[in-house]
């Protein structure tokens, strides 16, 4: 795959940590930064696709979960199932 230069400024302490990790892993700091950016971009693309799919379901009239039920689930101390989730067979 062709490459292109990309210049950015990072905190000096962060750069030192990145370089230490690169030495430990016998990789270049550039390679590690490239992997981190790749992971970030892939995660954002996946998130965007999940949002698009969810919105498409809502537009087609799919059943949703009330925000208060989700909020209650998030604050619960137990291991209860997500609201509206079907029990495992």
N, C-alpha and C positions, 0 to 999 in steps of 0.2 A: 504494500500500500504506500502511495506517495506520502511524503511528510511535508510540513510547512512550519516555519518558525513562528513562535508565539511568545511575545515578551509580556511579562507582568511583574508587578512589584509585590513582594510578600514580606511579612515581618521577618526581621533578621533572626530572631529566635526560632521561628518556624522553619526558616531555611536551614539553620544549623541542625535542628532535629531531623529534617528530611535527609540531609547529607549523612547524618549518623546512621539513620535507618538504611540508607543506600549502601553505605560501607558494610554494615552488618549483613545485609542480604546479597552482597556482591552484585549490585545493580547500580545503574546511574540514577542520580536524582531526577534527571529528565525522564527516564523510563518510569520511575515511580509516580512522578507528577502526571505523566500521560495516562497511566493506569487509573489514577484517582479521578482525573477529569473524565475519562471514558466511563467509569462507574457512575459518576455524578450525572452525566448526560443520559446514559441508559436508564437510570432511575427516574429522571425527569420525564423522559419519553414514555416510560411505562406508566407513570402517574398520570400523564396527560391522556394516554389511551384509556386508562381505567375511568377517568372522569368523563371522557367522551362516551364510553360504553354505558356508564351509569346514567348520564343525561339522556341518551337515546332510549334506555329502558323507561325512564320517567316519562319521556315524551310519548311513548307507546302505551302508557297507562299502567306500568308495572306497579305492584304494591310496594309501598315504602315503609320505613320505620319512623315513628314519631321522634322528633328531636329530644323530647323530655325522656323518652324511654332509653335512648342512647346515652343521654347524660346520666341517668340513674345507673345504667350498666357500667359506665366509666368510673363512677364513684363507688361502686360496690366493692366490698372487701372479700367477697367470695368468688368462686370460679363459675358463676352462672353463665349459661349460654347467651350469646348475643341475642337481643330481642328479635323475635320473628324467625330465628334459626330453627330449622326442622331438626328434631331429635335424631341421632344416629340410630340406625336399625341394628 
